Structure formats: structure tokens, C-alpha cells
Amino acid sequence: VKNINYTKDLIKKINTKKISVGIIGLGYVGLPLSILCAKKGFKVYGFDIDESKIKKIKSNYSYIERINNKDIKILNKNGFFSSKFKNISNCDIIILCVPTPLKNKRPYIYHIKSTIKSIKKFLVKGQTIILESTSYPGTTNEEILNKLNKDFDIGKDLFIGFSSERINPGVNENKIHNVPKVVSGHSKNCKSVISNFYSQIFSKIVIANKIEIAEFSKLLENIYRSVNIGFINEMKLVADRFKLDIFEIIKIASSKPFGFRRFDPGPGTGGHCIPIDPIYLAYKSKKLGFNPRFIELSADTNIKVLSALIKKIFYLLKKHKIPKNKAKILILGISYKKNVDDLRESAAIRLLDILLKKRIKNISFSDPHIKNSINTRALTFNSRGINITPQNLSKFDISILMTDHDKFNYKMIYQYSKNILDTRGRFKVDSKVTRG
Ligand SMILES: NC(=O)c1ccc[n+]([C@@H]2O[C@H](COP(=O)([O-])OP(=O)(O)OC[C@H]3O[C@@H](n4cnc5c(N)ncnc54)[C@H](O)[C@@H]3O)[C@@H](O)[C@H]2O)c1
């Protein structure tokens, strides 16, 4: 039998664009990646255990606001979508984009484990498996490599690596191919196959020497944000004591052309990354006998800012002699970040939940990206969002700006709101506006 050089064969196939890419988990990461691959001319096999997503894709319907139906159509031209894993055998490159949430405040990597279990029987020699889900250093080796190295000769007939995902939701999504792509692989061959593949799609590849370095770098990027946001949120609480506006202070400090990177305070972090990823590293670090303190400190502070905001709501109500049970409150922006429709871990949802528990009944929200009633793991809120109109605004005692979407009409909000609690520094503090 002729000795097959899988590395050479696969690289040749990649460079002539004759590969099929299998993407497992078609959410915020997997769906745009599938589109990117399809646009580059690769055949795409998409897998998701959520049948409703498969159905929507097949009927050219996008379930993510910032992805339009036209792109789903492109996907269907040379793509095959299923909730069953049989077609894994046809894929040259298999990319895992499954969720890595927390359960009981701990990393929950069940989805990675269950994916490997389900696809194992369909794997064939010559394939590549890449983890794109964010997790603690060691995950790719422990959960993928160690589960397959009995049946395959890793680096010879199966290639394994990790590549981090760097979407900036609402900002660079149409240009993710221009964001430098971190790649890593188990061996020289793995690195070579994986970097060849990604350089077909991304304009710049950054190769990490070890898989764990790549995994750690993703966590470092997000912890850097979490810690700096925690820090600036703490500075906001300090500035409050001095009766100074933190946004004015930041504006002055930002004039320094070196050694100062601007971070803005807010009502607390949200999304799939910042509140979750740091805990992945802290968990593993503690297991190794070291307790990293910045991680917990910033997470605590990013929660604490919301309590400070709630105190201000009650202070304002008292000041205007509005009894709690009569208070009418409008939440402006319910998603966790501006210009996106993502509610995961949103501080505005936490606020809504707390206010309801404090028996404030008359609450509405307005969000140009979320029209429907709210149904998340954390909360069900049956009323739909309202539109920003002079009449609507003037009905409420306090309008709280939680998420400063660009689509909001700030002039109108200012003109017709009775009182504004602004957590984002969109308005100047005056008799109507309080910094939140
Ligand atoms: N959303 C972001 O901006 C972002 C950025 C960087 C990294 N990440 C990381 O990427 C990963 C995916 O995140 P996301 O935001 O796309 O999550 P998501 O929840 O939007 O999508 C994940 C998808 O995987 C599917 N799924 C779950 N288990 C599966 C299985 N066993 N087989 C097949 N499909 C399965 C789910 O049904 C869902 O559609 C996470 O590890 C996350 O930390 C996300």
C-alpha cells in the first residue's frame, strides 16, 4: 500500500479550494464563519443540534439580526445543513463553535465533550479538527486530542488545533476577515495545515507556538477588558463621592497620547464573553494552586455598579416624591451592548428583574434592536418594547439609559423625558440628567 502523506494532500486541497468545511454550532460565531467560508468558495457542512436553526437556514431565513437573508442564500448554494452528524465524514476541516457557558458558576464544557462523542464515529483519516469555542488552557488537548489519539496518529493522519474567535459584536462583523486570526496546532504539521486553511479566509494569521498559549491568549484579551471595565466602574463610584462626572474626567485623561487606554464605565458587563470567560481561567488557576484576585475583584465591581444605579433610582423617586408603587420607569436599551440584539447576561435585564422584584410594576423598555417581549433564561417579561415618541417619553418619571444604541433619537429623549439616569455619558449632567 502506498504511504499516504495526509499533510501534503490536505494542504494541496486547501490551496486549490477543494475542501469541505464542517462547522458545528451555528450561533453568533459559527453562522458568520460559515458564510465567510461559503463566500470563499468552500463547500460548507453546517451542524446544529437546534433543529429550528437548521430549518431557518434551509428556508433562507437569518435568525441573527446583523446577518441578512441574502447571505443565508449564499450559504445554501453550496452548503448542507443538518442536526445529524453523518456528514462529518465528508468534511476536511471540522470547526467547533459550540457554547462554553457557566453552570453553578463553573466552566461548563459539556457541549465540547458531547460534540466529540457524537462525531467520533464519523471521523476519517486526513481530517482536521479545530476548536474555536473559548475555554481554559488545556481544553483542546484534554477534550479533543486525548479522546482521539488512540484511534488516530495526531499530526500524521488527524490534525488538531485551536483558533480563537475575535468578533466585536456590532462593530467589525462585516470585516472579521481583517482581524488578525490566532491559530495553533498540536504539531508542526497541524500548525501548517491549520494556518494554510485560515490564511485562505483571514488576511493575517498569528501563529501561537502551543495550543495552550492560543487558548490562554483569548482569555487574556477578555480578562484585560473585564479588569479595565471593573477599574473604570470603580472610578465612577469614587467620582460620585466627589460629586464629579467620571466622563468629564475620562475625557481629560484621554488627551494623554501615551500610556492611557480609554475604557468607559457602564451599568455592568454583559454578553457571552466578558462576564464568563474570566471565570474559566480563574477556575483552572485555582486548581493549580493560585487564586487570581483581579478576576474576581473586577467581576464583583462590574456587578456592584448596578446596585449603585438602583440606589440612584430610589433616590430620584424620593427626591421627586414619587411613591414606589406609582413609579413609572422606562429602560432605554435592553441588549448588553450598543447596536446589537443580544440579551445574554445583559445588565438591563438584571435591572428589570430587580426592579420587578422590588415591586415597581410600571416598567417599559425601548430598544430599536429588540421589539418582542423578553424571554431569556434569566427573565420573562411579557410586554413588548415601546417606540420612542414624545408622548411615550413624557409618560415616565425616569428614563434610564442602559445601552446607548446609535439608533436612539437622543434629542427627543432629552426633550421629552422628565428625568434621565444616564449610565453611558451620552448626556451632560444638569437638572434633568443624573449620571447613572
Ligand atoms: N458571541 C461572540 O461574540 C463570541 C466571541 C468570541 C468567542 N465566542 C465563543 O464561541 C463559542 C460559541 O459562542 P456563540 O456566541 O456562537 O454561541 P451560540 O449560543 O450563539 O451558538 C452556539 C450554537 O451551538 C449549538 N450547539 C450546542 N451544542 C451543540 C452540539 N453538541 N452540537 C452541535 N451544535 C451544538 C447551539 O444550538 C447554538 O446554536 C463560545 O465558546 C464562545 O465563548 C463567542
The ligand as an ORCA input file, in Angstrom:
! r2SCAN-3c Opt
* xyz 0 1
  N     -20.511     35.566     20.531
  C     -19.323     36.069     20.493
  O     -19.187     37.262     20.206
  C     -18.078     35.237     20.772
  C     -16.828     35.821     20.590
  C     -15.668     35.058     20.810
  C     -15.790     33.748     21.229
  N     -17.015     33.170     21.425
  C     -17.059     31.768     21.835
  O     -17.548     30.977     20.762
  C     -18.317     29.883     21.258
  C     -19.713     29.915     20.636
  O     -20.374     31.103     21.016
  P     -21.672     31.650     20.309
  O     -21.834     33.038     20.782
  O     -21.624     31.380     18.854
  O     -22.769     30.695     20.973
  P     -24.294     30.473     20.489
  O     -25.021     30.009     21.679
  O     -24.763     31.670     19.724
  O     -24.180     29.303     19.426
  C     -23.803     28.013     19.740
  C     -24.614     27.037     18.901
  O     -24.131     25.725     19.157
  C     -25.236     24.842     19.168
  N     -24.847     23.627     19.877
  C     -24.757     23.391     21.190
  N     -24.303     22.145     21.433
  C     -24.101     21.570     20.233
  C     -23.654     20.294     19.821
  N     -23.306     19.361     20.703
  N     -23.585     20.049     18.506
  C     -23.948     20.989     17.609
  N     -24.374     22.204     17.929
  C     -24.454     22.500     19.232
  C     -26.336     25.623     19.797
  O     -27.602     25.120     19.442
  C     -26.090     27.025     19.219
  O     -26.810     27.231     18.033
  C     -18.297     30.033     22.770
  O     -17.255     29.261     23.288
  C     -17.988     31.498     22.982
  O     -17.349     31.724     24.219
  C     -18.162     33.912     21.192
*
